[in-house]
Amino acid sequence: MATKPAVYDASAIQALKGLEPVRRMPGMYTHTVHPLHIVQEAIDNAVDEALAGFGKRITVSVFKDGSVQVEDEGRGIPVDMHKEEKKPAVEVAFSMLHAGGKFSRSGDGVYHISGGLHGVGVAVSNALSRRCEVSVFRNNHKYSIAFEGGELKNKLKEEKAPKDKRSGTVVRLWPDPKYFDSPNIPMNELEHLVRSKAYLLPGLTMALEVEGKQTRLWKYERGMAQYFEMMLDGRELVAPLFTGERFFDEKSLSGITDVEPGEGASWAIGWVAEGDIFADSHVNLIPTRSGGTHEAGFRSGIFDALAAFMDGRGLAPKGVKLIPDDLWQRACFTLSARIVRTQFHGQTKEKLTTRHAAKLMEMCVKDAFELWLNEHVDEGKKIVELAVEQAMARLAKGKKVERKKSSGIATLPGKLVDCASGDTSRNELFLVEGDSAGGSAKEARDKDTQALLPLRGKVLNTMSKDSRTVLANKELQAIATAIGVDPHSLEEKIDLTGIRYGKVIVMTDADVDGGHIQALLLTFFFMHAPRLVEAGHLYVAQPPLFKVEVPSQGKGKPARRLYCLDDDELEETLANLKKEKVKEGSWEISRFKGLGEMSPEQLWETTMNPDARRLVRMEFEPKNLKKVRETFEKLMDAGEAEERRNWMREHWKTVEADI
C-alpha cells in the first residue's frame, strides 16, 4: 500500500532556538570522538584572561565522577544585566550561541587578541554537558549559576563577599556521554594542552589536578627555550637553538598594510641529526594541530633565509637543488603567533586560514634568521650540511623509484600538462574545470611540481557504476591514467607505489556548477579509488568568490587587493575596512563567475601558491566506510530522491541546493 506523501508546507520548516542546534548536530560545533574540546573552550577562556594580563595561575581539575573544572584568577565573567537580553551576562555567555566579549576589534575592545572568535565557545560546552556549574568571584562577591542539559537550572545567586577578596571564574562541566564516541578525556592530550599554555605564556602557572593523584605544576620562566630542553630530553642540537620574537606596533607598521598593532610571533627552532622531531604551532595560544597559513609563512621565511645565506656565501652544492622539505625533515620548532583577525577552518580551530598570516610570519622570521645565520656562520653551515644530506638522500631514493611517465599499456592523456620534477612526493595534479580555467592555470602553475588536467563539462556520476563502465568513460579514464591508479574498491588490495602525484587537487569554480562537478569527482574517488583517499592524496581547492579592490588611502597606505572565500568573509573584510576608516563605497567588489575570470597571477596568488592557498584534505577511516557509502548513496544515487528531500528538510539551515 502506498504511503501518503509528506506535506511540505510552513509546518515543515523548523527554527531551532537557543542551544538546540548544538544538541541536534554536535559534530558541526566540536569534536565528538571525546569531550576534550568542550573542556578546552573553558581553558581557552581562562588563558585569554591571563593573556590580557589578569591572573597568574590556572587550575584544571579532573574528578572521578567524570567532571572537569577550570579555575582562573581573571576578572570574572560579568554578572550584571545584559541590556538587550534582559538576563545576567554570564547566563547569556553560557546559553546563547554567538555571544561573547571577543567580537570587538577596536582599540578599546575587551580582548584585543584572543583565542576565541566564533562566539560559540562555552555555550557549546554547556549544551553538550549533563550539568554545568559556574562560580564568578567579582567585586568582592561570589555569584553562582547552574545549567542542566544546556538549560538554566539554578538562577544567578549572589553570596557574601569572600574573605580573601579573590577574583576569577570557576567552571565545572559534566560532559554528556551520549554526544561522544567515548566519554573519557584522553589524559595525555589534556596534559599536553595544559602544559603548552605554560610555556607559551612565560610566568603563568598551569596546574593539573587529577582526583586521587598528585597535582602537577608547570611554569616556564624562559618559555620556549625551557620547553625545548624538556622535549629534547638530553639530545643535542646540530646548532644552537634559534629563538626570537617580533610584535608590531603603530610605529613599526608605517607603510605596511593588513597587519595590526600587537600582531606578531615568538618562536624557537632547532635541528637534530637523529631521533624523533616535534612541531607545535599555536595562534593566540590555541594549538593548531593541522597548521595553517601562519605555519606556512614561518616555514617559508626560515627556508628563504637559509637559501639567501647559502647564496651569499657560496654554500649551494652543484647539481643539488634544495627544497623546503630538505630543511624541515630534521627540524623541531614551536611557533606562537598572535593575530587580531583570526579565521579558522572549522569551529575546533585546528587550522588557521587567515590570509595575511603567511606574510606576517615571513616578516617576523626571515630577516631575523638570516641575521642570526650571518652572526653564527659555523653553526649556519652545520644546518646547511644537514639539509644537503637530506637532499642527497631524497635524490638517491628518487633514482631507485623513478616516477612513471607512462607504461606499455596506458598512454598518458594528450591534454595532460605535466610537470618536470620526478619527485612524486612534491608533485601535484590539478583537475581543472573548463579550458579557460585550464589556460590560466597553465600559466600560473609552478612548472616544476604542478601538473594539470582540464576537464570538459560534468563527468559521469559513478555512484552505481562498475569499474568497466568507469573505464569506458574517456574523462574518468584520463584521470585514472594520469594519476596512475586503477579503479578499485576498498576490499581490494592495490599497490599505490605507481601513483605519479603526491597531491591530487580538485579545482572547480566556487559556484553551484563547480560544486556539482566537485561532488561528481569526489564520488568517483571515494567509490572507485578509496585507497587513494585513505592514503591522504586527495584535496579540494578553495578559490575565493570575491575580490575587493581598495584604493590608496594616502601616504603610507597604498592600494590593496583583498580576496574573500565567501559571503561571511566578505562581510568581515568590509567591517575591517570601515574600522580602518576607509571611505565607505570607495572600494570595488567583484564576484568571480569562475576560475577562468582570474588572471594567472590572481589564480596563483589565491588558489595554487602552496604558501597562501586553502586546501581541504579529503579523508576517511576504514571503520567509517559503511557510513561514508551510505552518505554518498543518499546524495548521489538516482534512486534516492525521496531520501535526499528528507535530508534537506532536516538540514535545511546548512544546505546550499540548486533545485
C-alpha positions as CSV (number, residue, x, y, z in Angstrom):
1,M,0.0,0.0,0.0
2,A,1.4,3.4,-1.0
3,T,2.3,5.7,1.9
4,K,0.8,9.1,2.0
5,P,3.4,11.7,0.8
6,A,4.7,14.1,3.5
7,V,3.1,17.6,3.3
8,Y,5.7,20.2,2.6
9,D,4.4,23.5,3.9
10,A,5.2,26.1,6.6
11,S,4.8,23.4,9.3
12,A,7.8,21.5,7.8
13,I,10.1,24.5,8.5
14,Q,11.8,24.3,11.9
15,A,13.6,27.2,13.5
16,L,15.9,25.8,16.2
17,K,16.4,28.1,19.1
18,G,18.9,28.5,21.9
19,L,21.4,25.7,22.1
20,E,19.2,23.1,20.3
21,P,21.3,23.3,17.0
22,V,24.3,22.1,19.0
23,R,22.4,19.2,20.6
24,R,20.9,18.2,17.3
25,M,24.2,18.4,15.3
26,P,27.1,18.4,17.8
27,G,29.6,17.4,15.1
28,M,29.2,20.9,13.5
29,Y,30.4,22.6,16.6
30,T,33.0,20.3,18.2
31,H,34.8,17.0,18.1
32,T,32.6,14.1,19.0
33,V,35.3,11.5,19.5
34,H,35.8,12.5,23.1
35,P,34.9,15.6,25.3
36,L,38.3,17.2,25.4
37,H,37.4,20.1,23.1
38,I,34.5,21.3,25.2
39,V,36.8,21.4,28.2
40,Q,39.4,23.2,26.0
41,E,36.9,26.0,25.4
42,A,36.8,26.7,29.2
43,I,40.6,26.5,29.4
44,D,41.0,28.9,26.5
45,N,38.7,31.5,28.1
46,A,40.8,31.3,31.3
47,V,44.0,31.7,29.2
48,D,42.6,34.7,27.3
49,E,42.3,36.4,30.7
50,A,45.9,35.6,31.5
51,L,46.9,36.8,28.0
52,A,45.2,40.1,28.7
53,G,47.2,40.4,31.9
54,F,44.8,39.2,34.5
55,G,45.8,36.2,36.7
56,K,49.0,34.2,37.1
57,R,47.6,30.7,37.8
58,I,45.0,28.4,36.1
59,T,44.0,25.1,37.7
60,V,42.4,22.3,35.7
61,S,40.9,19.5,37.9
62,V,39.6,16.1,36.8
63,F,37.2,14.3,39.1
64,K,36.3,10.6,39.4
65,D,32.7,11.3,38.5
66,G,33.8,12.4,35.0
67,S,33.6,16.1,35.6
68,V,36.3,18.6,34.8
69,Q,36.8,22.0,36.5
70,V,38.7,25.1,35.2
71,E,39.6,27.8,37.7
72,D,41.3,31.1,36.8
73,E,42.3,34.4,38.5
74,G,40.9,36.7,35.9
75,R,38.4,39.5,36.2
76,G,35.4,37.1,36.4
77,I,32.7,36.8,33.8
78,P,30.4,39.9,34.0
79,V,27.2,39.2,36.0
80,D,25.3,42.5,35.5
81,M,22.1,42.5,33.5
82,H,22.5,42.4,29.7
83,K,20.5,45.3,28.3
84,E,19.1,43.6,25.2
85,E,18.7,40.0,26.5
86,K,17.4,41.1,30.0
87,K,19.5,38.3,31.5
88,P,22.7,38.3,33.5
89,A,25.7,38.5,31.2
90,V,27.1,35.2,32.5
91,E,23.8,33.4,31.6
92,V,23.9,34.9,28.1
93,A,27.5,33.7,27.6
94,F,26.7,30.1,28.5
95,S,23.2,29.8,27.0
96,M,23.4,31.7,23.6
97,L,25.5,31.0,20.5
98,H,27.5,33.8,19.1
99,A,27.6,35.8,22.3
100,G,30.9,36.8,23.9
101,G,33.3,39.6,24.6
102,K,35.7,38.9,21.7
103,F,33.9,40.3,18.7
104,S,35.0,43.9,19.2
105,R,38.2,44.6,17.2
106,S,38.5,48.3,18.1
107,G,41.4,49.6,20.1
108,D,39.4,49.7,23.2
109,G,37.9,46.2,22.9
110,V,37.8,43.9,26.0
111,Y,40.2,41.5,24.2
112,H,42.5,42.9,21.5
113,I,44.0,39.4,20.9
114,S,42.3,36.2,22.0
115,G,41.8,32.6,21.0
116,G,38.0,32.8,20.7
117,L,36.3,34.5,17.8
118,H,33.4,32.4,16.6
119,G,31.3,33.3,19.7
120,V,30.3,29.6,20.2
121,G,32.8,28.5,22.8
122,V,31.5,27.7,26.3
123,A,27.9,27.8,25.1
124,V,28.7,24.5,23.2
125,S,30.5,23.2,26.3
126,N,27.3,23.8,28.3
127,A,25.0,22.4,25.6
128,L,26.8,19.1,25.5
129,S,27.1,18.7,29.3
130,R,24.7,16.9,31.7
131,R,25.4,19.7,34.1
132,C,27.5,22.9,34.1
133,E,28.2,25.0,37.2
134,V,29.7,28.4,37.1
135,S,31.1,30.4,40.0
136,V,32.2,34.0,39.5
137,F,34.3,35.9,42.0
138,R,33.9,39.6,41.2
139,N,33.5,42.9,43.0
140,N,34.2,41.2,46.4
141,H,31.2,39.0,45.8
142,K,30.6,35.3,44.8
143,Y,28.0,34.6,42.1
144,S,26.8,31.1,41.2
145,I,24.7,29.8,38.3
146,A,24.0,26.2,37.1
147,F,22.7,24.6,33.9
148,E,21.5,21.1,33.1
149,G,21.3,19.8,29.6
150,G,22.2,23.3,28.4
151,E,19.1,24.8,30.1
152,L,19.1,27.1,33.1
153,K,18.7,25.1,36.3
154,N,19.6,27.5,39.1
155,K,19.3,31.2,38.5
156,L,22.2,33.5,39.3
157,K,22.7,33.6,43.1
158,E,24.8,36.2,45.0
159,E,26.6,35.3,48.2
160,K,28.6,37.3,50.8
161,A,32.0,38.6,49.8
162,P,34.8,36.0,50.2
163,K,37.3,37.0,52.9
164,D,40.3,36.7,50.5
165,K,38.8,39.2,48.0
166,R,39.7,36.9,45.1
167,S,38.6,37.4,41.6
168,G,38.1,34.9,38.7
169,T,35.8,32.3,37.3
170,V,35.4,28.6,38.1
171,V,33.6,26.4,35.5
172,R,32.8,22.8,36.2
173,L,31.5,20.6,33.4
174,W,29.9,17.1,33.4
175,P,30.2,16.1,29.7
176,D,27.1,14.1,28.5
177,P,28.4,10.7,27.2
178,K,25.5,10.4,24.6
179,Y,27.2,13.1,22.4
180,F,30.6,11.4,22.2
181,D,32.0,8.2,20.9
182,S,33.9,7.8,24.2
183,P,33.1,9.6,27.4
184,N,36.7,9.6,28.6
185,I,39.0,12.5,28.1
186,P,42.5,11.4,26.8
187,M,44.7,12.4,29.7
188,N,47.9,12.6,27.6
189,E,46.3,15.2,25.3
190,L,44.9,17.1,28.2
191,E,48.3,17.2,29.9
192,H,49.9,18.4,26.7
193,L,47.3,21.1,26.3
194,V,47.7,22.4,29.9
195,R,51.5,22.3,29.7
196,S,51.6,24.1,26.4
197,K,49.8,27.1,27.8
198,A,52.5,27.5,30.4
199,Y,55.4,27.6,28.0
200,L,53.6,29.9,25.6
201,L,52.9,32.4,28.3
202,P,56.1,32.7,30.5
203,G,55.3,33.3,34.1
204,L,51.9,31.6,34.0
205,T,51.5,28.6,36.3
206,M,49.3,25.8,35.0
207,A,48.1,23.2,37.4
208,L,46.6,19.8,36.6
209,E,44.8,18.1,39.5
210,V,43.5,14.5,38.9
211,E,41.5,13.2,41.8
212,G,43.5,10.6,43.7
213,K,46.8,11.6,42.2
214,Q,49.5,14.2,42.9
215,T,49.0,17.7,41.5
216,R,51.3,18.6,38.6
217,L,52.5,22.1,38.0
218,W,54.1,23.8,35.0
219,K,55.7,27.2,34.9
220,Y,58.3,28.2,32.3
221,E,60.0,31.5,33.1
222,R,62.2,31.1,30.0
223,G,59.3,30.0,27.9
224,M,60.0,28.1,24.7
225,A,63.7,27.6,25.3
226,Q,62.9,25.8,28.6
227,Y,60.2,23.7,26.9
228,F,62.8,22.7,24.2
229,E,65.1,21.4,26.8
230,M,62.4,19.2,28.2
231,M,61.3,17.9,24.8
232,L,64.8,17.1,23.7
233,D,65.4,15.2,26.9
234,G,69.2,15.4,26.6
235,R,69.6,15.1,22.8
236,E,72.0,17.6,21.3
237,L,71.1,20.1,18.6
238,V,73.2,20.4,15.4
239,A,73.4,24.2,16.1
240,P,72.3,26.4,19.0
241,L,68.6,27.0,19.4
242,F,67.3,29.9,17.4
243,T,64.7,31.8,19.4
244,G,63.1,35.2,18.9
245,E,60.0,37.3,18.8
246,R,58.7,40.2,16.9
247,F,55.5,42.1,17.5
248,F,54.4,45.1,15.5
249,D,53.4,48.5,17.0
250,E,52.0,51.6,15.3
251,K,55.5,52.9,14.6
252,S,56.8,49.8,13.0
253,L,53.7,49.4,10.8
254,S,54.4,52.5,8.8
255,G,53.7,51.6,5.2
256,I,52.7,48.0,6.0
257,T,49.1,47.0,5.2
258,D,46.9,44.2,6.6
259,V,48.9,43.9,9.8
260,E,47.5,45.4,13.0
261,P,49.3,46.6,16.2
262,G,50.0,43.7,18.6
263,E,50.3,41.1,15.9
264,G,53.5,39.1,15.5
265,A,55.1,35.9,16.8
266,S,57.5,34.2,19.1
267,W,59.4,31.1,18.1
268,A,62.1,28.6,18.8
269,I,63.6,26.2,16.2
270,G,66.5,23.7,16.3
271,W,67.7,20.8,14.2
272,V,68.5,17.3,15.4
273,A,70.6,14.8,13.4
274,E,68.6,11.8,14.6
275,G,65.6,10.7,16.6
276,D,62.0,12.0,16.6
277,I,61.2,15.6,15.7
278,F,58.3,17.7,17.0
279,A,56.4,20.7,15.6
280,D,54.0,22.7,17.7
281,S,52.2,25.8,16.3
282,H,49.7,28.0,18.1
283,V,47.6,31.0,17.3
284,N,46.7,33.2,20.3
285,L,47.7,30.2,22.5
286,I,45.2,27.9,20.7
287,P,47.0,24.7,19.4
288,T,46.7,24.5,15.6
289,R,47.4,20.8,15.1
290,S,46.7,21.0,11.3
291,G,48.9,24.0,10.9
292,G,47.7,26.7,8.5
293,T,48.8,29.9,6.9
294,H,50.9,31.0,9.9
295,E,52.9,27.8,9.8
296,A,53.3,28.0,6.0
297,G,54.6,31.6,6.4
298,F,57.0,30.6,9.1
299,R,58.4,27.7,7.1
300,S,58.8,29.8,4.0
301,G,60.6,32.6,5.9
302,I,63.0,30.2,7.5
303,F,63.8,28.4,4.2
304,D,64.2,31.7,2.3
305,A,66.6,33.0,4.9
306,L,68.7,29.8,4.7
307,A,68.7,30.0,0.8
308,A,69.9,33.6,1.0
309,F,72.6,32.6,3.4
310,M,73.8,29.8,1.1
311,D,73.8,32.1,-1.9
312,G,75.6,34.8,-0.1
313,R,78.4,32.5,1.0
314,G,78.5,30.2,-2.0
315,L,77.4,27.1,0.0
316,A,75.0,25.8,-2.6
317,P,76.3,22.4,-3.8
318,K,76.5,21.8,-7.5
319,G,73.8,19.7,-9.1
320,V,71.7,19.6,-5.9
321,K,68.6,21.9,-5.6
322,L,67.4,22.2,-2.0
323,I,63.7,22.1,-1.4
324,P,61.9,23.1,1.8
325,D,61.4,19.5,2.9
326,D,65.1,19.0,3.0
327,L,65.4,21.7,5.7
328,W,62.3,20.6,7.7
329,Q,63.0,16.8,7.8
330,R,65.1,17.2,10.9
331,A,63.7,20.5,12.3
332,C,62.0,20.8,15.7
333,F,60.1,24.0,16.3
334,T,57.4,25.7,18.3
335,L,55.6,28.8,17.0
336,S,53.3,31.1,18.8
337,A,51.5,33.6,16.6
338,R,49.3,36.4,17.8
339,I,46.8,37.6,15.3
340,V,43.9,40.0,15.7
341,R,41.5,38.9,12.9
342,T,41.7,35.1,13.2
343,Q,39.9,32.8,10.8
344,F,40.0,29.1,11.3
345,H,38.9,26.1,9.3
346,G,36.0,24.9,11.4
347,Q,35.0,25.7,15.0
348,T,37.6,23.4,16.5
349,K,40.3,25.9,15.3
350,E,42.8,23.3,14.4
351,K,43.9,25.0,11.1
352,L,44.4,28.8,10.6
353,T,43.2,30.2,7.3
354,T,43.8,33.9,7.9
355,R,45.3,35.0,4.6
356,H,47.7,37.7,5.8
357,A,49.2,35.4,8.5
358,A,51.6,33.9,6.0
359,K,53.1,37.3,5.0
360,L,53.1,38.3,8.7
361,M,55.1,35.3,9.8
362,E,57.6,35.8,6.9
363,M,58.2,39.4,8.0
364,C,58.7,38.2,11.6
365,V,61.3,35.5,11.0
366,K,63.1,35.9,7.6
367,D,65.3,38.8,8.3
368,A,65.8,37.7,11.9
369,F,67.0,34.2,10.9
370,E,69.2,35.5,8.1
371,L,70.9,37.9,10.5
372,W,71.4,35.1,13.0
373,L,72.9,32.8,10.4
374,N,75.4,35.5,9.4
375,E,76.3,36.1,13.1
376,H,76.7,32.3,13.6
377,V,78.4,31.3,10.3
378,D,79.9,28.0,11.5
379,E,76.6,26.9,13.1
380,G,74.7,28.0,10.0
381,K,77.0,25.8,7.9
382,K,76.1,22.8,10.0
383,I,72.4,23.4,9.3
384,V,73.2,23.7,5.6
385,E,75.1,20.4,5.7
386,L,72.2,18.6,7.4
387,A,69.8,19.9,4.8
388,V,72.1,18.9,2.0
389,E,72.4,15.4,3.5
390,Q,68.6,15.2,3.4
391,A,68.5,16.4,-0.2
392,M,71.1,13.7,-1.2
393,A,69.1,11.0,0.5
394,R,65.9,12.2,-1.3
395,L,67.7,12.2,-4.7
396,A,69.1,8.7,-4.1
397,K,65.7,7.4,-3.2
398,G,64.3,9.0,-6.3
399,K,66.7,7.2,-8.5
400,K,65.7,3.9,-7.1
401,V,62.0,4.5,-7.7
402,E,61.7,6.7,-10.8
403,R,58.3,8.4,-11.5
404,K,56.5,6.5,-14.2
405,K,56.0,8.7,-17.2
406,S,54.0,6.0,-19.0
407,S,53.5,2.3,-19.2
408,G,53.5,-0.1,-22.1
409,I,49.7,-0.4,-21.7
410,A,48.4,3.0,-20.9
411,T,49.5,6.2,-22.6
412,L,49.2,9.5,-20.7
413,P,46.3,11.6,-21.8
414,G,47.1,14.2,-24.5
415,K,45.5,17.1,-22.7
416,L,47.6,16.4,-19.5
417,V,50.0,19.3,-18.9
418,D,52.7,17.5,-16.9
419,C,55.3,18.9,-14.5
420,A,59.1,18.5,-14.8
421,S,60.0,17.1,-11.3
422,G,60.5,13.4,-10.8
423,D,59.8,13.6,-7.1
424,T,56.3,12.1,-6.6
425,S,56.0,13.4,-3.0
426,R,56.3,17.0,-4.2
427,N,54.2,16.8,-7.4
428,E,50.6,17.9,-7.6
429,L,47.9,17.3,-10.2
430,F,45.1,19.9,-10.5
431,L,41.9,18.6,-12.0
432,V,40.6,21.9,-13.5
433,E,37.1,22.7,-14.7
434,G,37.0,24.0,-18.3
435,D,39.5,25.0,-20.9
436,S,39.5,28.7,-19.9
437,A,40.5,28.0,-16.3
438,G,43.0,25.4,-17.6
439,G,44.6,28.2,-19.7
440,S,45.0,30.5,-16.7
441,A,46.2,27.6,-14.5
442,K,48.8,26.5,-17.1
443,E,50.4,30.0,-17.0
444,A,50.0,30.3,-13.2
445,R,51.4,26.9,-12.1
446,D,54.8,26.1,-10.9
447,K,56.0,24.1,-13.9
448,D,58.5,22.1,-11.8
449,T,56.0,20.5,-9.5
450,Q,52.4,21.3,-10.7
451,A,50.6,19.4,-13.5
452,L,47.0,20.0,-14.6
453,L,44.3,18.1,-16.4
454,P,41.5,20.2,-17.9
455,L,38.0,18.5,-17.7
456,R,35.2,19.1,-20.2
457,G,31.8,19.6,-18.5
458,K,30.4,17.4,-15.9
459,V,31.9,13.9,-15.5
460,L,29.9,10.7,-15.2
461,N,28.0,10.1,-12.0
462,T,29.7,6.8,-10.9
463,M,27.7,6.1,-7.8
464,S,26.1,2.9,-9.2
465,K,28.6,2.1,-11.9
466,D,31.1,-0.8,-12.1
467,S,34.8,-0.5,-12.9
468,R,34.2,-1.4,-16.6
469,T,31.7,1.4,-17.0
470,V,34.1,3.8,-15.3
471,L,37.0,3.0,-17.6
472,A,34.8,3.3,-20.7
473,N,34.3,6.9,-19.9
474,K,37.0,9.0,-21.6
475,E,37.2,11.7,-18.9
476,L,37.4,9.3,-16.0
477,Q,39.9,7.1,-17.9
478,A,42.1,10.1,-18.4
479,I,42.0,11.0,-14.7
480,A,42.9,7.4,-13.6
481,T,45.7,7.1,-16.2
482,A,47.2,10.5,-15.3
483,I,47.3,9.7,-11.6
484,G,48.5,6.1,-12.2
485,V,45.7,4.3,-10.3
486,D,43.2,1.7,-11.4
487,P,39.5,1.8,-10.3
488,H,39.1,-0.4,-7.2
489,S,37.1,-1.0,-4.1
490,L,38.3,-0.7,-0.5
491,E,38.1,-4.5,-0.2
492,E,40.7,-4.9,-2.9
493,K,44.4,-4.8,-2.2
494,I,46.0,-2.3,-4.6
495,D,49.6,-1.1,-5.0
496,L,49.8,2.7,-4.9
497,T,53.6,2.9,-5.5
498,G,52.9,3.7,-9.1
499,I,51.0,6.9,-8.5
500,R,52.5,9.9,-10.1
501,Y,51.5,12.7,-7.8
502,G,51.6,13.2,-4.1
503,K,48.6,15.5,-4.2
504,V,45.5,15.3,-6.5
505,I,43.7,18.6,-6.2
506,V,40.1,19.1,-7.4
507,M,39.9,22.8,-8.5
508,T,36.5,23.9,-9.7
509,D,34.6,27.2,-9.7
510,A,33.1,28.5,-6.5
511,D,29.5,28.3,-7.8
512,V,26.7,25.7,-8.0
513,D,28.0,24.1,-11.2
514,G,31.5,23.9,-9.8
515,G,30.1,22.3,-6.6
516,H,28.3,19.7,-8.7
517,I,31.4,18.8,-10.7
518,Q,33.3,18.6,-7.4
519,A,30.6,16.3,-6.0
520,L,30.8,14.0,-9.1
521,L,34.6,13.8,-8.8
522,L,34.5,13.1,-5.1
523,T,32.0,10.3,-5.8
524,F,34.4,8.8,-8.3
525,F,37.4,8.9,-5.9
526,F,35.5,7.7,-2.8
527,M,33.7,4.9,-4.6
528,H,36.3,3.9,-7.2
529,A,39.7,5.0,-5.8
530,P,39.2,4.8,-2.0
531,R,42.7,3.7,-1.3
532,L,44.0,6.9,-2.8
533,V,41.7,8.9,-0.5
534,E,42.6,6.7,2.5
535,A,46.3,7.4,1.9
536,G,45.6,11.2,2.1
537,H,46.4,12.1,-1.6
538,L,43.0,13.8,-2.4
539,Y,42.4,17.5,-1.8
540,V,39.8,20.1,-2.8
541,A,41.0,23.7,-3.6
542,Q,39.0,26.6,-2.1
543,P,39.2,29.5,-4.6
544,P,37.8,32.9,-3.4
545,L,34.4,34.0,-4.5
546,F,35.0,37.8,-4.1
547,K,37.7,40.3,-4.9
548,V,37.8,43.7,-3.1
549,E,39.9,46.5,-4.7
550,V,40.7,49.1,-2.1
551,P,42.1,52.4,-3.4
552,S,45.1,54.2,-1.9
553,Q,44.4,55.9,1.4
554,G,47.1,58.5,1.1
555,K,50.7,58.4,2.5
556,G,51.7,55.0,3.8
557,K,48.6,53.3,2.7
558,P,48.9,52.1,-0.9
559,A,46.1,50.4,-2.9
560,R,45.3,46.9,-1.9
561,R,43.6,43.8,-3.4
562,L,41.8,41.5,-0.9
563,Y,40.2,38.1,-1.6
564,C,37.3,36.7,0.3
565,L,36.3,33.0,0.3
566,D,32.6,33.5,0.8
567,D,29.9,35.9,2.0
568,D,30.9,35.7,5.7
569,E,34.5,36.5,4.9
570,L,33.4,39.4,2.7
571,E,31.3,40.8,5.5
572,E,34.2,40.6,7.9
573,T,36.6,42.2,5.4
574,L,34.2,45.2,4.8
575,A,33.7,45.6,8.6
576,N,37.5,45.8,9.0
577,L,37.8,48.4,6.2
578,K,35.2,50.5,7.9
579,K,37.1,50.1,11.2
580,E,40.3,51.3,9.4
581,K,38.3,54.4,8.4
582,V,38.5,53.6,4.7
583,K,35.8,55.7,3.0
584,E,32.7,53.6,2.6
585,G,31.9,52.9,-1.0
586,S,35.4,53.8,-2.2
587,W,36.2,50.1,-2.6
588,E,35.1,48.0,-5.6
589,I,33.7,44.5,-5.1
590,S,33.8,41.9,-7.8
591,R,32.4,38.4,-7.8
592,F,34.3,35.8,-9.7
593,K,32.0,33.8,-12.0
594,G,34.7,31.2,-12.4
595,L,38.4,30.4,-12.3
596,G,38.7,31.4,-16.0
597,E,38.0,35.0,-15.0
598,M,41.1,35.2,-12.9
599,S,44.4,36.3,-14.4
600,P,47.2,33.7,-14.0
601,E,48.7,36.0,-11.2
602,Q,45.4,36.0,-9.3
603,L,44.9,32.3,-9.7
604,W,48.4,31.6,-8.4
605,E,48.1,34.0,-5.5
606,T,44.8,32.7,-4.3
607,T,44.5,29.1,-5.2
608,M,47.7,27.5,-6.4
609,N,50.5,29.0,-4.3
610,P,51.3,26.4,-1.6
611,D,52.1,29.2,0.9
612,A,48.8,31.1,0.6
613,R,46.2,28.8,-0.8
614,R,43.5,27.0,1.1
615,L,43.2,23.2,0.6
616,V,40.9,20.8,2.3
617,R,42.1,17.2,2.5
618,M,39.5,14.5,1.8
619,E,39.9,11.6,4.2
620,F,38.0,8.8,6.0
621,E,38.8,6.0,8.3
622,P,38.1,2.4,7.1
623,K,35.9,1.8,10.1
624,N,33.6,4.5,8.9
625,L,33.4,3.1,5.3
626,K,29.8,2.0,5.7
627,K,28.7,5.4,6.9
628,V,30.6,7.1,4.0
629,R,29.0,4.8,1.5
630,E,25.5,5.5,2.9
631,T,26.1,9.2,2.7
632,F,27.2,9.1,-1.0
633,E,24.3,6.8,-1.8
634,K,21.9,9.3,-0.2
635,L,23.3,12.3,-2.0
636,M,24.3,10.8,-5.4
637,D,22.2,7.7,-6.1
638,A,19.5,8.4,-8.7
639,G,17.1,6.2,-6.8
640,E,17.4,8.1,-3.5
641,A,15.5,11.3,-4.5
642,E,13.0,11.0,-1.6
643,E,15.8,10.3,0.9
644,R,17.6,13.5,-0.3
645,R,14.4,15.6,0.1
646,N,14.0,14.3,3.7
647,W,17.7,15.0,4.4
648,M,17.4,18.6,3.1
649,R,14.3,19.2,5.2
650,E,16.3,18.1,8.3
651,H,19.4,20.1,7.4
652,W,17.8,23.0,5.6
653,K,19.8,25.6,7.5
654,T,23.2,24.2,6.4
655,V,22.4,23.1,2.9
656,E,23.0,25.0,-0.3
657,A,21.0,23.3,-3.1
658,D,20.3,24.1,-6.7
659,I,16.8,22.9,-7.3
